[in-house]
Amino acid sequence: MFKVCGVLAMGVVAGCLALPAAGSDIKHTMTTLDGKEVDLSKKYDGKVLLIVNVASRCGLTPQYEGLQALHEKYKDQGLCVVAFPCNQFGAQEPGSAEQIREFCSTKYNVTFDMFAKIEVNGDGACPLYKQLTVADTSPKGAGKISWNFEKFVIGRDGKIVARFEPRTKPDDAKLIETIEAALAK
């Protein structure tokens, strides 16, 4: 079992982070902001995930609006948008967990789950991202994260379904088609 090196910074929507237990390829434990460890594979069984590394001072930051729209549109069908702030690209996420939470909630009304800053590349990369980046998943394929707002779709079975480039907007037809297909399974 991997341990994700993140801390829950925002988790106001119940049942919004999912990692299936049975047969899942992704099994991680996260520590919440208040220090509680959560076994995601048990707590959020059977959901579809859209995992995104995010930043508050990036040219792509307005994607928060589209991510929130996806969350609102599909959450009742089982989609969970899961965001991991990262400061590895141009130091575009310098804030504390509180500052990130404040920014996301006041500027974009974010209600999907967000976690404390992590590293997504290199030796310090969290195990979750080490696992995600070795998978040769279309349309992007394997390899290190190229920038903020790279997206991974994880199916209800915990398997990586797709990986999308950072500039792929949340309302992109192929991304939505992929999410809808994963939700239909």
C-alpha positions in Angstrom: 0.0 0.0 0.0 1.3 3.5 -0.9 1.0 6.4 1.4 0.1 9.8 -0.2 2.2 12.6 1.3 -0.7 15.1 1.4 -2.9 16.7 4.0 -6.6 17.3 3.5 -7.1 21.1 3.1 -10.6 21.2 1.9 -13.2 18.3 2.0 -16.5 19.9 2.5 -18.5 17.5 0.2 -19.1 14.2 1.8 -18.0 11.2 -0.2 -16.2 13.2 -2.8 -12.9 11.3 -3.0 -13.0 7.8 -4.2 -10.6 4.9 -4.5 -12.2 1.5 -4.9 -11.0 -1.2 -2.5 -11.7 -4.5 -4.3 -9.2 -4.9 -7.2 -8.1 -1.3 -7.1 -4.7 -0.4 -8.5 -4.7 2.7 -6.4 -4.6 2.2 -2.6 -3.5 5.2 -0.6 -3.8 6.6 2.8 -4.0 10.4 3.3 -3.7 12.5 6.4 -6.4 15.1 6.8 -5.7 18.7 7.8 -6.6 17.9 11.4 -4.2 15.0 11.5 -6.6 12.0 10.9 -5.5 9.3 8.5 -8.1 8.2 6.0 -7.9 5.0 4.0 -9.4 6.3 0.7 -9.9 2.8 -0.7 -12.3 2.0 2.1 -14.0 5.4 2.5 -14.7 6.2 -1.1 -15.3 2.8 -2.8 -16.7 2.8 -6.3 -16.3 6.4 -7.5 -14.8 7.9 -10.6 -11.9 10.3 -9.9 -10.6 13.3 -11.8 -7.2 13.8 -10.2 -5.6 17.2 -11.0 -2.4 19.0 -9.8 -3.4 22.6 -9.3 -1.9 26.0 -8.6 -3.3 29.4 -7.6 -1.0 31.7 -9.6 -0.9 29.9 -12.9 -2.3 31.0 -16.3 -4.4 27.9 -16.1 -5.8 28.7 -12.7 -9.2 29.7 -14.2 -9.7 25.9 -14.8 -10.9 25.8 -11.2 -14.2 27.2 -12.5 -14.6 24.3 -15.0 -13.5 21.7 -12.4 -16.1 23.0 -10.1 -18.7 22.8 -12.9 -17.7 19.2 -13.6 -18.0 18.4 -9.9 -21.5 19.9 -9.6 -22.7 18.3 -12.8 -21.5 14.7 -12.1 -21.0 14.3 -8.4 -24.4 12.7 -8.0 -23.4 10.1 -10.6 -20.2 9.3 -8.8 -17.5 11.7 -10.1 -15.1 13.1 -7.6 -12.8 15.9 -8.6 -9.6 15.7 -6.4 -7.1 18.5 -6.5 -3.5 18.4 -5.3 -1.8 21.8 -5.1 1.8 21.7 -6.3 4.5 24.4 -6.2 7.0 22.7 -8.6 6.1 24.6 -11.7 7.2 28.3 -11.6 6.5 28.5 -7.8 2.9 29.2 -8.7 1.5 27.7 -5.5 3.4 29.4 -2.7 0.6 29.6 -0.2 -0.2 27.7 2.9 -3.1 25.2 3.2 -5.2 28.0 4.7 -4.3 30.4 1.9 -5.0 27.9 -0.7 -8.4 27.0 0.9 -9.3 30.7 1.2 -8.3 31.4 -2.4 -10.2 28.5 -3.9 -13.4 29.0 -1.9 -13.6 32.8 -2.3 -12.4 33.1 -5.9 -13.9 29.9 -7.4 -16.4 28.6 -4.9 -14.6 25.3 -4.8 -16.4 22.5 -2.9 -14.5 19.5 -4.3 -11.8 17.8 -2.2 -8.4 19.6 -2.1 -5.3 18.4 -0.4 -2.1 20.2 0.9 0.7 20.8 -1.5 2.6 17.8 -2.8 5.4 17.2 -5.2 4.4 15.4 -8.4 7.8 14.9 -10.0 11.2 13.8 -8.9 12.5 12.0 -5.9 10.1 13.8 -3.6 7.0 13.0 -5.7 4.2 11.5 -3.7 3.6 7.8 -4.3 0.2 8.5 -5.9 1.9 10.6 -8.6 4.7 8.2 -9.0 2.1 5.5 -9.7 0.1 7.8 -12.0 3.0 8.9 -14.1 4.4 5.5 -14.9 1.1 4.3 -16.5 1.2 4.5 -20.3 -2.3 5.9 -20.5 -3.7 7.8 -23.6 -4.1 10.4 -24.8 -0.9 11.7 -23.1 1.0 8.5 -22.1 3.6 7.9 -19.3 6.1 10.4 -18.1 6.5 13.2 -15.6 3.9 15.9 -15.1 4.5 18.7 -17.5 2.8 21.6 -15.7 -0.1 22.5 -13.4 -3.6 21.2 -14.2 -2.6 17.8 -15.7 -5.6 15.5 -15.4 -6.0 11.8 -14.7 -9.3 9.9 -14.9 -9.6 6.9 -12.6 -12.4 4.4 -13.1 -14.7 2.9 -10.5 -12.4 -0.1 -10.4 -9.4 2.1 -9.3 -7.7 1.7 -12.7 -6.2 4.7 -14.6 -8.5 5.3 -17.6 -6.9 8.4 -19.2 -4.4 11.2 -18.8 -4.9 14.7 -20.2 -2.4 17.6 -20.8 -2.7 20.6 -18.6 -4.2 22.8 -21.3 -7.1 20.4 -21.7 -9.9 22.4 -20.3 -12.5 20.8 -18.0 -15.2 21.3 -20.6 -13.1 19.5 -23.3 -15.3 17.1 -25.3 -12.8 14.2 -25.1 -12.4 14.7 -21.3 -16.1 14.8 -20.8 -16.7 11.7 -23.0 -14.0 9.8 -21.0 -15.6 10.8 -17.7 -19.1 9.9 -18.9 -17.9 6.5 -20.1 -16.2 5.8 -16.8 -19.4 6.8 -14.9 -21.5 4.5 -17.1 -19.5 1.4 -16.0 
